[in-house]
Structure formats: structure tokens, C-alpha cells
Amino acid sequence: MQPDVAQDAQTVTEVVRTLEARGYTGQLRAVGGGALECLTCRRTIPASQIAAESISRHEGVSDPAEMLAIVALRCPHCDTPGLAVLSYGPEAPAEDADVLVALEDARPGRGERA
């Protein structure tokens, strides 16, 4: 066990593997204007039109400024379930930050933006 990590903390790799095992095998990436590009069908989708089905936030063990959000979602065009790995925080690229602000939070008990 690593002393600087909460006992129930998962690494980014573990979260990605778990979500891939649940069928989120596609990939999406942030592009300008608060949009995501599905790397399966190559369509660009405004993030405000996609519901986040799962959001997992992570900070680097050795550098807390390394902040990542792993977002599970589904492309509304080709229906591919996929993941977007986005940086957040003060050093995040504008594309990633814009997507996180625009995403709809579809997790149970939520109904607001991510």
C-alpha cells in the first residue's frame, strides 16, 4: 500500500480497465468550442448534448496538480460507449475545461452539469 494514497483510491489505469470491462471501449477527445470528437465515427458533438454516465476524478500522487477526470459517455451518433480522459484544474487546457463545464451529468441522483 502506498502511504500517500487513500486505501480505496484507484489508479487511472484501474478505473479505465473497470470501465472498459463494462463496455466503454471507445474513445472521445476534447476539441475546441466545448465539444468532443468521437474517435469511432469521427463526428464532433457539443459536450452539452452528451450525458456523462460516470465521472471519476484523480489527482497525481506525487503531484496533486496532475488532475484528471475520466468520463464515461456514449456517442449520440454511432452509439459507441467510450471514455474521455480530461485534465481539470488551473493547468487544464481550455478544450478540456470547456467540455467539463458543458457536460450534462446523467449519473443517478444528478441532473445538473458535471
Secondary structure, 3 states (H helix, E strand, C coil): CCCCCCCCCCCHHHHHHHHHHCCCCEEEEEECCCEEEECCCCCEEEHHHCEECEEEEEECCCCCCCEEEEEEEECCCCCCEEEEEEECCCCCCHHHHHHHHHCEECCCCCCCEC
